[in-house]
């Protein structure tokens, strides 16, 4: 019995299964992906390499997804994973890379530890967005960043009604309205004057775009509520955009319903890359002005 136990303990540990994802048509990414794939193969099993974001990632059994590119690539990967979210490690080959925190050379350095299971996973809020037209379902989208109602042509002020748990909260007169998760709070919402939320909070930010009155300010509320957006008098080009993807043009009969999803986006946290360091280095948060 003792010998058998020793034999079990000595059995080799299963290799970490890794997906490598990127948009290979961008300049230099295909070559970088090949180099990184070779580095990963020294420490883990590469179960999928997808340089077109064409695979059904929800059907792939993997322990880790390494995504090359920028935050847009990570959003695309999250959509493809659907309700089977695999922990994501982002490698920045874009410009900002708030979610894609590592540089390629840094990835190579941390790969041995990562592939041996030495990483922490932080779960983040995702949402379900449904468009109901005359009470009937028209669209259903799983998202990570934000829902945006944009005025569109002829680019006049738009009235957007906000309902919280079926009760009318207010009507915004604005160029559009953004409902953002904490992950999305550093994207379009931030550029519209919204606050930065720590990514692991369970809340939504409602941010009007260029509101007509100074009293309209961004609001933070719990993700436990159901939010609905209604445009009673839309323009011809008034549209719904989710995570940068155009979903549909909106009519007066549409209700855009936003709720917390059961799916959770899983982001790998690498030692030495904490949240506030990312804010300082990526967004210049808290920096001083250099006056000559």
C-alpha positions as CSV (number, residue, x, y, z in Angstrom):
1,X,0.0,0.0,0.0
2,X,2.8,2.3,0.9
3,X,4.7,1.6,-2.4
4,X,1.5,2.2,-4.4
5,X,1.0,5.5,-2.7
6,X,4.5,6.6,-3.5
7,X,3.9,5.6,-7.1
8,X,0.7,7.8,-7.2
9,X,2.6,10.7,-5.7
10,X,5.3,10.4,-8.3
11,X,2.9,10.5,-11.2
12,X,3.6,13.4,-13.5
13,X,1.4,16.5,-13.2
14,X,-0.9,17.3,-16.1
15,X,0.4,20.1,-18.3
16,X,-1.4,23.4,-18.3
17,X,-3.6,23.6,-21.4
18,X,-3.3,27.0,-23.2
19,X,-5.2,28.7,-25.9
20,X,-3.2,31.3,-27.9
21,X,-5.4,34.0,-29.5
22,X,-4.7,37.0,-31.7
23,X,-5.8,38.9,-34.7
24,X,-3.0,37.6,-37.0
25,X,-3.8,39.9,-39.9
26,X,-2.4,42.9,-38.0
27,X,1.3,43.8,-38.9
28,X,3.9,41.7,-37.0
29,X,1.3,39.8,-34.8
30,X,1.6,36.6,-36.7
31,X,5.4,36.5,-36.3
32,X,5.1,37.4,-32.6
33,X,2.4,34.8,-32.1
34,X,4.7,32.1,-33.6
35,X,7.6,33.1,-31.3
36,X,5.3,33.2,-28.2
37,X,3.7,29.8,-29.1
38,X,7.2,28.2,-29.2
39,X,7.9,29.7,-25.7
40,X,4.6,28.4,-24.3
41,X,5.2,24.9,-25.7
42,X,8.2,24.6,-23.5
43,X,6.1,24.8,-20.4
44,X,2.5,23.9,-21.4
45,X,0.3,22.2,-23.9
46,X,-1.0,24.5,-26.6
47,X,-4.5,23.1,-27.4
48,X,-5.5,25.9,-29.8
49,X,-3.9,28.7,-31.8
50,X,-6.5,31.0,-33.4
51,X,-5.2,34.0,-35.2
52,X,-8.5,34.9,-36.8
53,X,-10.8,34.8,-33.7
54,X,-12.8,32.3,-35.8
55,X,-13.1,29.3,-33.4
56,X,-15.9,28.5,-31.0
57,X,-14.0,29.1,-27.8
58,X,-16.8,27.9,-25.6
59,X,-16.2,24.4,-26.7
60,X,-12.4,24.4,-26.0
61,X,-11.2,22.8,-22.8
62,X,-8.3,25.0,-21.6
63,X,-6.8,26.2,-18.3
64,X,-5.6,29.5,-19.7
65,X,-6.1,31.8,-22.7
66,X,-3.2,34.0,-23.7
67,X,-4.5,36.9,-25.8
68,X,-2.1,38.9,-28.0
69,X,-3.1,42.4,-29.0
70,X,-4.9,45.2,-27.2
71,X,-8.0,45.4,-25.1
72,X,-10.2,45.0,-28.2
73,X,-8.7,41.5,-28.7
74,X,-9.6,40.6,-25.1
75,X,-13.2,41.8,-25.5
76,X,-13.4,39.7,-28.7
77,X,-12.1,36.6,-26.9
78,X,-14.6,37.2,-24.0
79,X,-17.5,37.3,-26.5
80,X,-16.3,34.1,-28.2
81,X,-16.0,32.2,-24.9
82,X,-19.6,33.0,-24.1
83,X,-20.7,31.3,-20.9
84,X,-17.6,29.1,-20.7
85,X,-15.1,31.7,-19.6
86,X,-11.4,30.7,-19.5
87,X,-8.9,32.7,-17.4
88,X,-7.3,35.3,-19.7
89,X,-3.8,36.6,-19.7
90,X,-3.4,39.7,-21.9
91,X,-0.2,40.5,-23.8
92,X,-0.1,44.1,-25.1
93,X,0.7,44.5,-28.7
94,X,-1.5,47.5,-29.1
95,X,-1.3,51.1,-27.9
96,X,-2.8,51.3,-24.4
97,X,-3.6,47.8,-23.2
98,X,-5.4,48.5,-19.9
99,X,-6.5,44.8,-19.7
100,X,-3.6,43.5,-21.8
101,X,-1.1,44.4,-19.1
102,X,2.1,42.4,-20.0
103,X,4.6,43.1,-22.7
104,X,5.8,40.1,-24.8
105,X,9.2,39.9,-23.1
106,X,7.5,40.0,-19.7
107,X,5.3,37.1,-20.7
108,X,8.3,34.9,-21.6
109,X,9.7,35.7,-18.1
110,X,6.6,34.7,-16.2
111,X,5.6,31.7,-18.3
112,X,7.3,29.1,-16.1
113,X,5.4,30.3,-13.0
114,X,2.1,30.8,-14.9
115,X,2.2,27.4,-16.5
116,X,2.9,25.7,-13.2
117,X,-0.3,27.2,-11.8
118,X,1.3,30.1,-10.0
119,X,-1.3,32.8,-10.8
120,X,-4.4,34.4,-9.3
121,X,-7.6,34.8,-11.1
122,X,-9.9,37.8,-10.5
123,X,-13.5,37.5,-11.6
124,X,-15.2,40.5,-13.2
125,X,-18.8,41.5,-13.9
126,X,-20.3,40.7,-17.2
127,X,-23.8,41.7,-18.4
128,X,-26.7,40.5,-20.5
129,X,-28.3,43.0,-22.8
130,X,-31.6,42.3,-24.4
131,X,-33.5,44.5,-26.9
132,X,-37.2,44.0,-26.6
133,X,-39.4,45.5,-29.5
134,X,-43.0,45.7,-28.6
135,X,-42.3,43.3,-25.8
136,X,-40.7,40.6,-28.0
137,X,-37.0,39.7,-27.9
138,X,-35.0,41.1,-30.8
139,X,-31.4,40.8,-29.7
140,X,-29.6,39.1,-26.8
141,X,-25.9,40.0,-26.2
142,X,-23.4,38.9,-23.6
143,X,-21.0,41.8,-22.9
144,X,-18.0,42.9,-20.7
145,X,-17.4,46.6,-21.2
146,X,-20.5,48.7,-21.9
147,X,-23.8,49.3,-23.5
148,X,-24.1,52.6,-25.4
149,X,-27.1,54.4,-26.9
150,X,-25.7,56.9,-29.5
151,X,-27.8,59.7,-31.0
152,X,-26.5,59.3,-34.5
153,X,-27.6,61.4,-37.5
154,X,-28.8,64.1,-37.6
155,X,-26.8,64.5,-34.4
156,X,-29.3,66.6,-32.4
157,X,-30.0,66.3,-28.7
158,X,-31.5,62.9,-27.8
159,X,-33.9,62.1,-24.9
160,X,-33.0,58.8,-23.2
161,X,-35.2,57.5,-20.4
162,X,-33.5,55.4,-17.7
163,X,-35.6,52.9,-15.8
164,X,-34.3,51.1,-12.7
165,X,-36.2,47.9,-11.7
166,X,-39.1,49.1,-14.0
167,X,-39.3,52.5,-12.3
168,X,-38.5,55.6,-14.3
169,X,-35.4,57.1,-12.7
170,X,-34.8,60.1,-15.0
171,X,-34.7,61.3,-18.6
172,X,-31.3,62.4,-20.0
173,X,-31.1,65.0,-22.8
174,X,-27.7,64.2,-24.3
175,X,-25.7,62.9,-27.3
176,X,-26.0,59.4,-25.9
177,X,-25.9,57.3,-22.8
178,X,-23.4,54.7,-21.6
179,X,-24.0,51.9,-19.0
180,X,-20.6,50.5,-18.1
181,X,-19.2,47.8,-16.0
182,X,-16.1,48.5,-13.8
183,X,-13.9,46.9,-16.6
184,X,-15.5,49.3,-19.1
185,X,-15.2,52.3,-16.8
186,X,-11.7,53.1,-18.2
187,X,-13.0,53.1,-21.8
188,X,-15.7,55.2,-23.5
189,X,-17.3,56.0,-20.1
190,X,-14.1,57.6,-18.8
191,X,-13.7,59.7,-21.9
192,X,-17.3,61.0,-21.4
193,X,-16.4,62.1,-17.9
194,X,-17.4,59.0,-16.0
195,X,-15.5,57.7,-12.8
196,X,-13.0,54.9,-12.6
197,X,-14.2,51.9,-10.8
198,X,-12.0,49.2,-9.4
199,X,-12.5,46.3,-11.8
200,X,-13.7,43.7,-9.2
201,X,-16.6,45.9,-8.0
202,X,-20.2,44.6,-8.6
203,X,-21.7,47.8,-10.0
204,X,-22.7,49.7,-13.1
205,X,-21.9,53.3,-14.1
206,X,-24.5,55.3,-16.0
207,X,-22.7,58.2,-17.9
208,X,-24.5,60.6,-20.2
209,X,-22.5,61.8,-23.2
210,X,-22.5,65.6,-23.4
211,X,-25.6,66.1,-21.2
212,X,-27.7,69.2,-21.9
213,X,-27.9,70.2,-18.2
214,X,-25.0,70.6,-15.8
215,X,-26.9,68.7,-13.1
216,X,-26.7,65.4,-15.0
217,X,-23.7,63.6,-13.7
218,X,-22.6,59.9,-13.8
219,X,-24.3,57.6,-11.4
220,X,-22.9,54.4,-9.8
221,X,-25.4,51.8,-8.8
222,X,-25.5,48.2,-7.7
223,X,-25.3,45.4,-10.4
224,X,-28.2,43.7,-8.5
225,X,-30.7,46.0,-10.3
226,X,-32.2,45.8,-13.8
227,X,-31.6,48.8,-16.0
228,X,-33.7,49.7,-19.0
229,X,-33.1,52.4,-21.6
230,X,-35.9,53.8,-23.8
231,X,-35.6,56.4,-26.5
232,X,-39.2,57.8,-27.1
233,X,-38.2,59.9,-30.1
234,X,-35.1,58.4,-31.8
235,X,-33.3,59.8,-34.8
236,X,-32.9,57.9,-38.0
237,X,-29.4,56.9,-37.0
238,X,-29.9,56.3,-33.2
239,X,-28.1,53.1,-32.5
240,X,-27.2,50.5,-29.8
241,X,-23.5,49.7,-29.5
242,X,-22.2,47.0,-27.2
243,X,-18.5,46.6,-26.6
244,X,-17.7,48.5,-29.7
245,X,-20.1,46.4,-31.9
246,X,-23.1,48.0,-33.6
247,X,-26.1,45.9,-32.7
248,X,-29.1,47.7,-34.2
249,X,-30.9,50.9,-34.8
250,X,-33.4,51.8,-32.1
251,X,-37.0,52.6,-32.5
252,X,-39.5,54.2,-30.1
253,X,-40.9,50.7,-29.4
254,X,-37.6,49.3,-28.1
255,X,-36.5,48.7,-24.6
256,X,-32.8,48.0,-23.9
257,X,-32.6,45.8,-20.8
258,X,-29.3,45.4,-19.0
259,X,-28.7,42.9,-16.2
260,X,-25.9,41.1,-14.4
261,X,-24.9,37.9,-16.2
262,X,-24.1,34.6,-14.5
263,X,-21.0,34.5,-16.7
264,X,-17.9,36.1,-15.2
265,X,-14.9,37.4,-17.0
266,X,-11.7,35.9,-15.5
267,X,-8.5,37.9,-15.7
268,X,-5.2,36.5,-14.6
269,X,-3.4,38.8,-12.1
270,X,0.3,38.8,-12.4
271,X,2.5,39.6,-9.4
272,X,3.9,43.1,-9.6
273,X,1.1,44.4,-11.9
274,X,-1.4,45.7,-9.4
275,X,-4.5,47.8,-10.3
276,X,-3.2,51.2,-9.1
277,X,0.1,50.7,-10.9
278,X,-1.8,50.1,-14.1
279,X,-3.8,53.3,-13.6
280,X,-0.5,55.3,-13.0
281,X,1.4,53.8,-16.0
282,X,-1.4,53.4,-18.5
283,X,-3.6,56.4,-17.8
284,X,-1.2,58.7,-16.1
285,X,-3.5,58.7,-13.1
286,X,-2.3,61.0,-10.3
287,X,0.6,62.3,-12.4
288,X,1.9,65.8,-12.2
289,X,2.0,68.3,-15.0
290,X,5.4,69.1,-16.3
291,X,5.6,72.9,-16.6
292,X,8.7,74.3,-18.4
